[in-house]
Amino acid sequence: MALEFIVVQYPEKREVFIDGQLCGLTDATLYIQTGTHRFHLGEPKNYHPSEIVQTIWNTNPLEPAVIVFEKEVST
């Protein structure tokens, strides 16, 4: 399997979990195996969506896949 490159974006520095494993921090280029993966930012769950499932393929370090989480707005 090939290595793929991703960047998980969030307005604050957070830990990134891929398939349940801590893999790095937001806004850094991370690498994973080609395929479908689950992404989330752990606790506290003050972001949405609560997780993203996405197939990652055909990336490179200059054009990583971008996974975007947004901060929940308190009302």
C-alpha positions in Angstrom: 0.0 0.0 0.0 1.1 3.5 -0.7 1.5 6.3 1.8 -0.9 9.2 1.6 -0.7 12.7 3.1 -3.4 14.5 5.1 -3.8 17.8 7.0 -6.6 17.9 9.6 -7.7 21.5 10.1 -9.3 23.0 13.2 -9.1 26.6 14.6 -7.1 25.4 17.6 -4.3 22.9 18.1 -5.8 19.5 18.9 -4.8 15.9 18.9 -5.8 14.0 15.7 -7.1 10.4 16.0 -7.2 8.2 12.9 -9.0 4.9 13.2 -9.0 5.3 17.0 -5.2 5.9 17.3 -3.5 9.2 18.2 -1.6 10.1 15.1 -0.5 13.7 15.5 -1.8 17.3 15.7 -4.1 19.5 13.7 -2.6 21.6 10.9 0.5 19.4 10.5 1.0 17.1 7.5 0.5 13.5 8.6 0.8 10.3 6.6 -1.3 7.2 6.5 -2.0 4.2 4.3 -4.2 4.5 1.3 -7.8 3.6 2.1 -10.9 4.6 4.1 -10.2 6.0 7.6 -12.1 7.5 10.5 -10.9 10.9 11.8 -11.9 12.7 15.1 -10.3 15.1 17.6 -10.9 13.3 20.9 -12.3 15.0 24.0 -13.8 17.5 24.6 -16.3 16.9 21.7 -16.7 20.7 21.1 -16.4 20.3 17.3 -18.4 19.1 14.4 -18.9 16.8 12.7 -18.1 14.4 15.5 -16.1 12.2 13.1 -15.3 12.1 9.4 -15.0 8.9 7.4 -13.1 9.5 4.2 -11.3 7.5 1.6 -7.7 8.9 1.1 -5.8 8.2 -2.0 -3.7 9.9 -4.7 -2.2 12.5 -2.5 1.4 13.9 -2.2 3.2 16.1 0.3 2.4 19.2 -1.7 -1.3 18.3 -2.2 -2.5 16.5 0.9 -6.1 15.5 1.5 -7.7 18.1 3.8 -10.0 17.1 6.6 -11.9 20.0 8.2 -13.5 20.1 11.6 -15.3 23.2 12.8 -15.6 24.5 16.4 -19.0 24.2 18.1 -20.5 27.6 18.9 -21.9 27.9 22.4 -25.4 29.4 22.7 
